[in-house]
Amino acid sequence: MLPAERVQKATGLRLFWYTIWARAYPRIIGSTREKSWLFFETVLPLMGTASYVFVYRAIGAPEAYTGFVVLGGAMTAFWLNVLWAMASQLYWDKDGGNLELYVVSPGPLMAILLGMAVGGVLMTATRAVIILVVCSLLFNVSYQIASLPLLILIFVTTMAALYGMGMMFASVFLAAGREAWHISNLLQEPIYLASGFYFPVKAMGFWIATFASVIPLTLGLDAMRQLIFAGDPTLGFLSVEAELLILLVLSVVFIYGAIKMLAKLEEIGRREGRLIERRR
């Protein structure tokens, strides 16, 4: 009888890395298996984007505003993903019984959250690109990119800050219990207004735009618009460099906050024994 082969177990950084990709896999691969999701997540948002385009054209707004709306409509996919597939996910996993598997597995919860974020970005990027390309062709949007490397850096930093906020909200929503659904609904539409998805955030005034800047998409959208539509830089709220610096700070703050809140949640769960309890 041959001796049983020893199974090599992943530990440390290797375990952390494997956990990230194990949690990201269902979102990357699974999103292509349900074709109806692609329709509802791309075609339906096109209608809302098109309505704003027609409003701007009816009132004779500058042509750049059409591009603002198209870019904002594409970025709504990321905000919806953060709300419903990041912030609310741990609560849904708890309700469905998956959170118990996360807790007893050797993989760190923080790696699971990062995997959700990585998978969410890649899954949502396909939807956002489809919306951007289709709307650009339909409405004949022209782009004048000032700096492609800086644009990519702004986008990556915005995603880091945005999904860092989503990871932080995941712990908050899990602690909130059944109120998570209502919180997600509460944050969906107002953020469209506060972040300037369909208009320059500068139009709301300095102080409102300043308070709205705590949401990463506010500054991220503003900076990307300044770089993509370089013909009219006066529509920007702050300079691109200043907005990039603030986004870097927000990335650090939100990711650090996510780590601390998750640690606090685990501490409360060990003390009270109610982390995976499904009474709430």
C-alpha positions as CSV (number, residue, x, y, z in Angstrom):
1,M,0.0,0.0,0.0
2,L,1.5,3.3,-1.1
3,P,1.8,6.0,1.6
4,A,-0.6,8.9,1.3
5,E,0.9,11.9,-0.3
6,R,1.3,14.9,1.9
7,V,-0.9,17.8,0.8
8,Q,0.9,21.2,0.8
9,K,-1.3,23.8,2.5
10,A,-1.1,27.4,1.6
11,T,-0.1,29.7,4.5
12,G,0.7,33.4,5.0
13,L,0.8,35.6,1.9
14,R,0.2,32.6,-0.4
15,L,-3.0,31.7,1.5
16,F,-4.1,35.4,1.3
17,W,-3.4,35.5,-2.4
18,Y,-5.3,32.3,-3.1
19,T,-8.3,33.4,-1.1
20,I,-8.5,36.7,-3.1
21,W,-8.7,34.9,-6.4
22,A,-11.0,32.1,-5.0
23,R,-13.5,34.8,-4.0
24,A,-13.0,36.8,-7.2
25,Y,-13.5,33.8,-9.5
26,P,-17.3,33.5,-9.1
27,R,-17.7,37.1,-10.0
28,I,-15.4,37.0,-13.0
29,I,-16.6,33.7,-14.5
30,G,-20.1,33.6,-13.2
31,S,-21.1,36.9,-14.7
32,T,-20.8,35.4,-18.2
33,R,-23.1,32.5,-17.4
34,E,-26.3,34.4,-16.9
35,K,-26.7,36.3,-20.1
36,S,-29.9,38.1,-19.0
37,W,-27.8,40.0,-16.4
38,L,-25.8,41.5,-19.2
39,F,-29.0,42.9,-20.8
40,F,-30.4,44.4,-17.6
41,E,-27.1,45.9,-16.5
42,T,-26.3,47.5,-19.8
43,V,-29.4,48.2,-21.9
44,L,-31.5,49.5,-19.1
45,P,-28.9,52.0,-17.8
46,L,-28.6,53.3,-21.4
47,M,-32.2,54.6,-21.2
48,G,-31.4,56.8,-18.2
49,T,-28.2,58.1,-19.8
50,A,-30.0,58.8,-23.1
51,S,-32.7,60.8,-21.3
52,Y,-30.1,63.2,-19.9
53,V,-28.4,63.6,-23.3
54,F,-31.7,64.6,-24.9
55,V,-32.4,67.1,-22.1
56,Y,-29.0,68.8,-22.6
57,R,-29.4,68.9,-26.3
58,A,-33.0,70.3,-26.0
59,I,-31.7,73.3,-23.9
60,G,-28.7,73.8,-26.2
61,A,-26.0,72.9,-23.6
62,P,-22.4,72.7,-24.8
63,E,-21.5,69.4,-26.6
64,A,-19.1,68.5,-23.8
65,Y,-22.1,67.9,-21.5
66,T,-23.2,65.0,-23.7
67,G,-19.8,63.4,-23.0
68,F,-20.2,64.2,-19.3
69,V,-23.5,62.3,-19.2
70,V,-22.1,59.3,-21.1
71,L,-19.1,59.0,-18.8
72,G,-21.3,59.4,-15.7
73,G,-23.7,56.8,-17.0
74,A,-20.8,54.3,-17.4
75,M,-19.6,55.0,-13.9
76,T,-23.0,54.3,-12.3
77,A,-22.3,50.6,-12.9
78,F,-19.4,50.8,-10.4
79,W,-21.4,52.6,-7.7
80,L,-24.3,50.1,-8.0
81,N,-21.8,47.2,-7.8
82,V,-20.2,48.8,-4.6
83,L,-23.7,49.2,-3.0
84,W,-25.3,45.9,-3.9
85,A,-22.4,43.5,-4.5
86,M,-19.9,44.9,-1.9
87,A,-21.5,46.7,1.0
88,S,-24.5,44.4,1.2
89,Q,-22.7,41.2,0.3
90,L,-21.7,40.0,3.8
91,Y,-25.2,40.5,5.0
92,W,-26.6,38.5,2.1
93,D,-23.9,35.8,2.7
94,K,-25.0,35.7,6.4
95,D,-28.6,35.3,5.4
96,G,-27.8,32.6,2.9
97,G,-25.4,30.7,5.2
98,N,-22.2,31.4,3.3
99,L,-20.8,33.6,6.0
100,E,-20.4,30.5,8.2
101,L,-18.2,29.0,5.6
102,Y,-16.1,32.1,5.4
103,V,-15.6,32.2,9.2
104,V,-14.6,28.5,9.5
105,S,-12.3,28.6,6.4
106,P,-8.6,29.2,6.8
107,G,-8.8,32.2,4.5
108,P,-8.7,35.6,6.1
109,L,-12.0,37.6,5.9
110,M,-10.0,40.6,4.6
111,A,-8.8,38.5,1.7
112,I,-12.4,37.5,1.0
113,L,-13.4,41.2,0.9
114,L,-10.5,42.0,-1.4
115,G,-11.5,39.1,-3.7
116,M,-15.1,40.5,-3.8
117,A,-13.6,43.9,-4.8
118,V,-11.3,42.5,-7.5
119,G,-14.0,40.4,-9.0
120,G,-16.5,43.3,-8.8
121,V,-14.1,45.7,-10.6
122,L,-13.4,43.2,-13.5
123,M,-17.1,42.2,-13.7
124,T,-18.4,45.7,-13.7
125,A,-15.7,47.1,-16.1
126,T,-17.2,45.0,-19.0
127,R,-20.6,46.6,-18.3
128,A,-19.2,50.1,-18.1
129,V,-17.2,49.7,-21.3
130,I,-20.3,48.5,-23.2
131,I,-22.3,51.5,-22.0
132,L,-19.5,53.9,-22.8
133,V,-18.9,52.5,-26.3
134,V,-22.6,52.2,-27.3
135,C,-23.5,55.7,-26.0
136,S,-20.4,57.2,-27.7
137,L,-21.4,55.7,-31.0
138,L,-25.1,56.6,-30.6
139,F,-24.5,60.2,-29.6
140,N,-21.3,60.8,-31.6
141,V,-19.2,61.8,-28.6
142,S,-15.7,63.0,-29.3
143,Y,-12.9,62.7,-26.8
144,Q,-9.7,64.8,-26.4
145,I,-7.6,62.9,-23.9
146,A,-4.9,65.2,-22.4
147,S,-2.9,62.4,-20.8
148,L,-3.7,58.7,-21.0
149,P,-1.2,57.6,-18.3
150,L,-2.7,60.1,-15.9
151,L,-6.2,59.1,-16.8
152,I,-5.4,55.4,-16.1
153,L,-3.9,56.4,-12.7
154,I,-6.9,58.5,-11.8
155,F,-9.2,55.6,-12.7
156,V,-7.2,53.0,-10.7
157,T,-7.0,55.3,-7.7
158,T,-10.7,56.0,-7.9
159,M,-11.5,52.3,-7.9
160,A,-9.2,51.7,-5.0
161,A,-10.9,54.4,-2.9
162,L,-14.4,53.4,-4.0
163,Y,-14.0,49.7,-3.3
164,G,-12.1,50.5,-0.1
165,M,-15.3,52.3,1.0
166,G,-17.3,49.3,-0.1
167,M,-15.2,47.0,2.0
168,M,-15.7,49.3,5.0
169,F,-19.4,49.5,4.4
170,A,-19.6,45.7,4.3
171,S,-18.8,45.5,8.0
172,V,-21.2,48.3,8.8
173,F,-24.1,46.8,6.8
174,L,-23.4,43.4,8.4
175,A,-23.7,44.9,11.8
176,A,-26.8,46.8,10.7
177,G,-28.6,43.6,9.9
178,R,-31.9,43.9,8.1
179,E,-31.4,47.7,7.7
180,A,-28.7,47.0,5.1
181,W,-31.3,46.8,2.3
182,H,-32.8,50.2,3.3
183,I,-29.4,51.8,3.6
184,S,-28.4,50.6,0.1
185,N,-31.7,52.1,-1.3
186,L,-31.1,55.3,0.6
187,L,-27.6,55.8,-0.8
188,Q,-28.3,54.9,-4.4
189,E,-30.1,57.9,-5.9
190,P,-28.8,60.7,-3.7
191,I,-25.2,59.8,-4.6
192,Y,-26.1,60.3,-8.3
193,L,-26.9,63.9,-7.5
194,A,-24.1,64.5,-4.9
195,S,-21.4,63.0,-7.0
196,G,-22.4,64.8,-10.2
197,F,-22.9,61.7,-12.4
198,Y,-24.8,63.7,-15.0
199,F,-23.4,67.2,-14.6
200,P,-20.2,68.9,-13.4
201,V,-20.1,68.8,-9.6
202,K,-18.8,72.4,-9.6
203,A,-22.3,73.5,-10.5
204,M,-23.6,72.7,-7.0
205,G,-21.3,75.3,-5.4
206,F,-18.0,75.0,-3.6
207,W,-19.1,73.8,-0.2
208,I,-21.6,71.2,-1.4
209,A,-19.0,69.9,-3.8
210,T,-16.4,69.8,-1.0
211,F,-18.7,67.7,1.3
212,A,-19.5,65.4,-1.6
213,S,-15.8,64.8,-2.3
214,V,-15.8,62.3,0.5
215,I,-17.4,60.0,-2.1
216,P,-14.5,58.9,-4.3
217,L,-16.6,59.0,-7.5
218,T,-17.1,62.7,-7.1
219,L,-13.5,63.7,-7.6
220,G,-12.7,60.7,-9.8
221,L,-15.4,61.6,-12.3
222,D,-14.4,65.3,-12.2
223,A,-10.7,64.5,-12.8
224,M,-11.5,62.0,-15.6
225,R,-13.8,64.6,-17.3
226,Q,-11.1,67.2,-17.2
227,L,-8.6,64.8,-18.8
228,I,-11.0,63.2,-21.4
229,F,-12.7,66.5,-22.4
230,A,-9.6,68.7,-22.4
231,G,-11.2,71.3,-24.5
232,D,-13.0,73.0,-21.6
233,P,-10.9,72.7,-18.4
234,T,-12.9,75.5,-16.6
235,L,-15.7,73.0,-15.8
236,G,-13.5,71.2,-13.3
237,F,-14.0,71.5,-9.5
238,L,-10.3,71.3,-8.5
239,S,-7.1,70.7,-10.5
240,V,-6.4,67.1,-11.6
241,E,-3.3,66.9,-9.4
242,A,-5.2,68.1,-6.3
243,E,-8.0,65.6,-6.9
244,L,-5.5,62.7,-7.5
245,L,-3.8,63.6,-4.1
246,I,-7.2,63.6,-2.3
247,L,-8.1,60.3,-3.9
248,L,-4.9,58.7,-2.7
249,V,-5.7,59.9,0.8
250,L,-9.2,58.5,0.6
251,S,-7.8,55.2,-0.7
252,V,-5.6,54.8,2.4
253,V,-8.3,56.0,4.8
254,F,-11.1,53.7,3.5
255,I,-8.9,50.6,3.2
256,Y,-7.5,51.2,6.7
257,G,-11.0,51.8,7.9
258,A,-12.1,48.5,6.3
259,I,-9.3,46.6,8.1
260,K,-10.1,48.2,11.5
261,M,-13.9,47.7,11.2
262,L,-13.6,44.1,10.1
263,A,-11.2,43.4,13.1
264,K,-13.7,45.1,15.4
265,L,-16.6,43.1,13.9
266,E,-14.7,39.8,14.4
267,E,-13.9,40.9,18.0
268,I,-17.6,41.5,18.7
269,G,-18.4,38.2,17.1
270,R,-16.0,36.3,19.3
271,R,-17.2,38.1,22.4
272,E,-21.0,37.8,21.8
273,G,-21.1,34.8,19.5
274,R,-23.6,36.4,17.1
275,L,-21.6,37.1,14.0
276,I,-23.2,34.4,11.9
277,E,-26.5,34.3,13.7
278,R,-29.4,34.9,11.4
279,R,-32.0,36.4,13.7
280,R,-31.4,39.9,12.4
